[in-house]
Amino acid sequence: MSRQFMKFVSRLLVLCMLALPFSSHAGMIPTDQIAAAQQQDARGVVTTYLARADVQSELQALGISSDSARDRVAAMTDEEVGRLAGQIQAQPAGAASPWAVAAAVIVIVWALWYFYYR
Amino acid sequence: MSAGRFCPQGARIAGLLLLAAALLSGCAGLPQVDAVRAARDRDQLPRRVELADVPFFPQQEHHCGPAALATVLVASGTAITPEALAEQVYLPGREGSLQVEMLAAARRNGHIAWQLAPSLVDVLREVAAGNPVIVLLNVGLRPMPFWHYAVVIGYDLDKGEVLLRSGDQRRKRVPFAPFDFFWRDSKYWAMLAMPPPRLPATANEAGYGTAVVAVERLGYAAEARQAYEAMLARWPESYLALMGLGNSLHASGRLAAAADAFRRASLAKPTDAAAFNNLAQTLADLGQWREALEPARQAVALGGPLLETSQSTLSAIEREVARLPANKVRKSSKKGEKKARNP
């Protein structure tokens, strides 16, 4: 429990440190604040931050090194991260198991037989 | 069968699937194909296009994602290999590549990732404009999906077929109906990787602007600025492009040009505080404190979710103006060539 708690607190601290330079950025409003409803409240910022951490650890669990996973998550938009968090297994990926191929072939052959000969 | 060979087998069963598709398409309508026929009849598309110069990367096991991405990136002049891209998109635990990561990897290479509307006509419009399009196909069946990335490099309206770089096939011809059938399960997913300043033929202002912001976040400042400029060539009044250009010029220290962009932005959308706030801040950075007052007040008056920023910009400017030597400040003071003292 304490480990979980420490993890949470340190994540929050990192978040605060990250937010610091943006809030005092010479009074300019950055472009991403203007684009497509990017204006998040504080809760939205935290949710996105945690979603990024989730996706990163999911990628690592699927065989990506931690450095590489970090770079890959960094290239995603907030919206994409939100779509992926907890959903990686449900997303289409450009490949399937050989058993699925074999099964697909069997079903198709059966379907052809069914439509032509019955 | 320890390692599955994905896409070559996909190609082999494709022939069988064509028959199945032909059977199924008899019962279900094909709105995508109908739309293409309508576009053909209205002469909205060239009859026949083939982007023969688009390179071909025969895919390694499971690596249709990296191969498809390399195809479009190299076609636009980027030097990269499928192996290097596998590092950015391939997911060993899924033996494949996710759509989100295909978009993200385009960004990582300084390209604008543009996801197309789910429309075959749009895909053909892009191809006709010289842009190869990555599509996600399900070459299996719906309950047993078998996902595959391919690149559309051409089409022929009279023969009714698309041309693909796909798997280990350099030039695969697929008639429209089965193509629709394979493509349908991905909800007609298609993407472009487009290097600025070239704009996708099917780009819309808001969507493309958001895509540019996503690339800019990764540190591609020069590419983003080119993209904003390209946007302004097509949509001269684009608020997002003017703001993006202004911010980009401000960040690189070209303050006078930035102020100009923000001024245009404030005219394009006089109801949004951000342009006025950034104009005020840029004029302040130029030392033109008196000129900065008016837009700063305007930003505060407009309010909005970023009111806090506008307020702090205004109070900083007011503090400086109060400290100016000749303290004759009127709301709309015209004079202000004087450089401010160092803060």
Chai-1 contact restraints between the chains, C-beta under 6 A:
chainA,res_idxA,chainB,res_idxB,connection_type,confidence,min_distance_angstrom,max_distance_angstrom,comment,restraint_id
A,G27,B,Q281,contact,1.0,0.0,6.0,A-B,restraint_1
A,G27,B,T313,contact,1.0,0.0,6.0,A-B,restraint_2
A,M28,B,N278,contact,1.0,0.0,6.0,A-B,restraint_3
A,M28,B,Q281,contact,1.0,0.0,6.0,A-B,restraint_4
A,I29,B,A274,contact,1.0,0.0,6.0,A-B,restraint_5
A,I29,B,N277,contact,1.0,0.0,6.0,A-B,restraint_6
A,I29,B,N278,contact,1.0,0.0,6.0,A-B,restraint_7
A,I29,B,L306,contact,1.0,0.0,6.0,A-B,restraint_8
A,I29,B,T309,contact,1.0,0.0,6.0,A-B,restraint_9
A,T31,B,V213,contact,1.0,0.0,6.0,A-B,restraint_10
A,T31,B,M243,contact,1.0,0.0,6.0,A-B,restraint_11
A,T31,B,G244,contact,1.0,0.0,6.0,A-B,restraint_12
A,T31,B,N247,contact,1.0,0.0,6.0,A-B,restraint_13
A,D32,B,V213,contact,1.0,0.0,6.0,A-B,restraint_14
A,I34,B,M243,contact,1.0,0.0,6.0,A-B,restraint_15
A,I34,B,A274,contact,1.0,0.0,6.0,A-B,restraint_16
A,A35,B,G209,contact,1.0,0.0,6.0,A-B,restraint_17
A,A35,B,T210,contact,1.0,0.0,6.0,A-B,restraint_18
A,A35,B,V213,contact,1.0,0.0,6.0,A-B,restraint_19
A,A35,B,L240,contact,1.0,0.0,6.0,A-B,restraint_20
A,A36,B,T210,contact,1.0,0.0,6.0,A-B,restraint_21
A,Q39,B,P305,contact,1.0,0.0,6.0,A-B,restraint_22
A,L62,B,L91,contact,1.0,0.0,6.0,A-B,restraint_23
A,L62,B,G93,contact,1.0,0.0,6.0,A-B,restraint_24
A,G63,B,P92,contact,1.0,0.0,6.0,A-B,restraint_25
A,G63,B,G93,contact,1.0,0.0,6.0,A-B,restraint_26
A,A75,B,A104,contact,1.0,0.0,6.0,A-B,restraint_27
A,A75,B,R107,contact,1.0,0.0,6.0,A-B,restraint_28
A,A75,B,R108,contact,1.0,0.0,6.0,A-B,restraint_29
A,M76,B,V100,contact,1.0,0.0,6.0,A-B,restraint_30
A,M76,B,A104,contact,1.0,0.0,6.0,A-B,restraint_31
A,T77,B,A214,contact,1.0,0.0,6.0,A-B,restraint_32
A,E80,B,V100,contact,1.0,0.0,6.0,A-B,restraint_33
A,L84,B,V100,contact,1.0,0.0,6.0,A-B,restraint_34
A,Q91,B,L98,contact,1.0,0.0,6.0,A-B,restraint_35
A,P92,B,W147,contact,1.0,0.0,6.0,A-B,restraint_36
A,A93,B,R94,contact,1.0,0.0,6.0,A-B,restraint_37
A,A93,B,G96,contact,1.0,0.0,6.0,A-B,restraint_38
A,A93,B,L98,contact,1.0,0.0,6.0,A-B,restraint_39
A,G94,B,C64,contact,1.0,0.0,6.0,A-B,restraint_40
A,G94,B,G65,contact,1.0,0.0,6.0,A-B,restraint_41
A,G94,B,G96,contact,1.0,0.0,6.0,A-B,restraint_42
A,G94,B,S97,contact,1.0,0.0,6.0,A-B,restraint_43
A,G94,B,W147,contact,1.0,0.0,6.0,A-B,restraint_44
A,G94,B,H148,contact,1.0,0.0,6.0,A-B,restraint_45
A,G94,B,Y149,contact,1.0,0.0,6.0,A-B,restraint_46
A,A95,B,F6,contact,1.0,0.0,6.0,A-B,restraint_47
A,A95,B,H62,contact,1.0,0.0,6.0,A-B,restraint_48
A,A95,B,E95,contact,1.0,0.0,6.0,A-B,restraint_49
A,A95,B,G96,contact,1.0,0.0,6.0,A-B,restraint_50
A,A96,B,F146,contact,1.0,0.0,6.0,A-B,restraint_51
A,S97,B,G4,contact,1.0,0.0,6.0,A-B,restraint_52
A,P98,B,M1,contact,1.0,0.0,6.0,A-B,restraint_53
A,P98,B,G4,contact,1.0,0.0,6.0,A-B,restraint_54
A,A100,B,M144,contact,1.0,0.0,6.0,A-B,restraint_55
A,V101,B,Q9,contact,1.0,0.0,6.0,A-B,restraint_56
A,A103,B,M144,contact,1.0,0.0,6.0,A-B,restraint_57
A,A104,B,G140,contact,1.0,0.0,6.0,A-B,restraint_58
A,A104,B,L141,contact,1.0,0.0,6.0,A-B,restraint_59
A,A104,B,M144,contact,1.0,0.0,6.0,A-B,restraint_60
A,A104,B,F146,contact,1.0,0.0,6.0,A-B,restraint_61
A,V105,B,I13,contact,1.0,0.0,6.0,A-B,restraint_62
A,I108,B,L16,contact,1.0,0.0,6.0,A-B,restraint_63
A,I108,B,A20,contact,1.0,0.0,6.0,A-B,restraint_64
A,A111,B,A20,contact,1.0,0.0,6.0,A-B,restraint_65
A,F115,B,L23,contact,1.0,0.0,6.0,A-B,restraint_66
